[in-house]
Amino acid sequence: MKPASAAKRERRRGAPPPRVVLDTNVVLSAMLFGSGPAARVRAGWQAGLFTPLASTATAHELVRVLAYPKFKLSAAEQHELLADVMPWVQVVRVPDPPPTVPACRDPHDLPFLQLAVAGKARALVSGDRDLLSLAGARGVCPILSVEAFCRQVLERHK
């Protein structure tokens, strides 16, 4: 992530907001819970402080998870939540074959890593231990917890 002064200079020059990959748990928490760090992430994307990225695979994952019985969301509620997030998202086409990414314990995390590389993301934000264990790995952007993302990116804009 860039230092706060660099981020402020970019905004003054009209630089686009940073491109960020949010894993499914972060997006879901941001949409379902009205307080805490995930809610600050939602407020950040809605304020244009960063641009969330999505690929076909990550969008399918979000749709799949929204349908989990534990959330007790009707089809209409699922569609409403998707309609609330998708206008803010920039869709990125991940090439075939996908970019090389660091080895990951959970194959379900690969689409998020591939999206980060293909989308030239400045950060990948996650609460997933498998993804967070790759923080500092070569070949991918910084991988941050929600709390670290809030400190490093969102709090600069207060």
C-alpha positions in Angstrom: 0.0 0.0 0.0 1.1 3.5 -0.6 1.9 6.0 2.2 -1.0 8.4 3.1 0.8 11.3 1.5 1.2 9.4 -1.8 -2.5 8.5 -1.7 -3.5 12.1 -1.2 -1.3 13.3 -4.1 -2.9 10.7 -6.3 -6.4 11.9 -5.4 -5.4 15.5 -6.1 -4.1 14.5 -9.5 -7.3 12.7 -10.3 -5.8 9.3 -10.2 -8.3 6.5 -10.1 -9.1 4.9 -6.8 -7.1 1.7 -5.9 -8.4 -1.5 -7.3 -9.1 -4.0 -4.5 -10.1 -7.7 -4.4 -12.5 -8.5 -1.5 -13.0 -12.1 -0.7 -16.6 -13.5 -0.4 -16.6 -13.4 3.4 -15.6 -9.7 3.4 -18.3 -8.8 0.8 -20.9 -10.8 2.7 -20.1 -9.3 6.0 -20.1 -5.8 4.5 -23.6 -6.4 3.0 -25.2 -8.2 6.0 -23.8 -6.4 9.0 -24.3 -2.7 9.7 -21.3 -2.1 12.0 -17.7 -2.9 12.5 -14.8 -3.0 10.0 -16.7 -4.8 7.2 -19.4 -2.0 7.3 -16.5 0.5 6.9 -15.4 -1.4 3.9 -18.8 -1.1 2.3 -18.9 2.6 3.1 -15.5 2.9 1.5 -16.5 1.3 -1.8 -19.7 3.3 -1.9 -17.7 6.5 -1.3 -15.5 5.6 -4.2 -12.4 5.3 -2.0 -11.5 2.1 -3.8 -12.9 0.0 -6.6 -13.8 -3.6 -5.8 -12.9 -6.1 -8.5 -14.8 -9.2 -9.5 -14.4 -12.0 -12.0 -16.9 -14.5 -13.3 -15.6 -17.1 -10.7 -15.7 -14.7 -7.7 -19.2 -13.5 -8.7 -20.4 -17.1 -8.9 -18.9 -17.7 -5.5 -20.8 -14.8 -4.0 -24.1 -15.9 -5.6 -23.5 -19.5 -4.3 -22.7 -18.3 -0.7 -25.7 -16.0 -0.6 -27.9 -19.0 -1.1 -26.6 -20.9 2.0 -29.5 -21.9 4.2 -27.7 -20.5 7.3 -28.3 -16.9 6.0 -32.0 -17.5 5.6 -32.2 -15.1 2.6 -35.1 -15.3 0.2 -34.3 -15.2 -3.5 -35.5 -11.6 -3.5 -33.2 -10.7 -0.7 -30.3 -12.4 -2.4 -31.0 -10.4 -5.6 -31.4 -7.2 -3.6 -28.0 -7.7 -1.9 -26.3 -8.4 -5.3 -28.0 -5.3 -6.8 -26.5 -3.3 -3.9 -22.9 -4.4 -4.5 -22.6 -5.0 -8.3 -22.9 -1.4 -9.4 -19.7 -0.6 -7.5 -17.7 -3.5 -8.9 -15.4 -3.5 -11.9 -15.5 -6.8 -13.7 -12.1 -8.2 -14.7 -11.6 -11.0 -17.3 -9.2 -13.6 -15.9 -7.3 -15.0 -18.9 -7.2 -18.7 -19.8 -4.8 -20.0 -18.7 -5.0 -17.9 -15.6 -2.0 -16.0 -14.2 0.5 -17.9 -12.1 -0.2 -17.2 -8.4 1.4 -18.5 -5.2 0.5 -22.0 -4.1 -2.5 -22.0 -1.8 -3.8 -24.6 0.6 -7.5 -24.1 -0.4 -8.2 -24.3 -4.1 -11.4 -22.2 -3.6 -9.1 -19.3 -2.9 -7.3 -19.5 -6.3 -9.9 -17.3 -8.2 -9.3 -14.5 -5.7 -5.5 -14.6 -6.1 -5.9 -14.9 -9.9 -8.2 -11.9 -10.0 -5.8 -9.9 -7.9 -3.0 -10.5 -10.4 -5.1 -10.2 -13.6 -6.9 -7.1 -12.2 -3.6 -5.5 -11.1 -5.2 -5.0 -7.6 -3.4 -2.9 -5.0 -4.7 -5.3 -2.3 -6.6 -8.4 -1.6 -8.7 -8.1 1.6 -9.7 -11.3 3.4 -10.6 -12.9 6.7 -9.6 -16.3 5.4 -6.6 -17.8 7.2 -5.4 -19.6 4.1 -5.3 -16.4 2.1 -3.8 -14.3 5.0 -1.0 -16.9 5.4 0.2 -15.8 1.9 0.7 -12.2 3.0 4.1 -11.2 1.7 4.2 -13.9 -1.0 5.8 -12.9 -4.3 3.7 -12.6 -7.4 0.6 -11.1 -5.8 -0.4 -7.8 -4.2 -0.5 -7.3 -0.4 -3.0 -9.6 1.3 -4.6 -7.7 4.2 -7.1 -8.5 6.9 -10.2 -6.3 7.0 -8.8 -4.4 10.0 -5.4 -3.8 8.3 -7.2 -2.6 5.1 -9.3 -0.2 7.2 -6.2 1.2 8.9 -4.0 1.4 5.8 -6.6 2.7 3.2 -9.9 3.8 4.7 -8.7 5.7 7.7 -6.5 7.9 5.4 -9.7 9.4 4.0 -11.2 10.6 7.3 
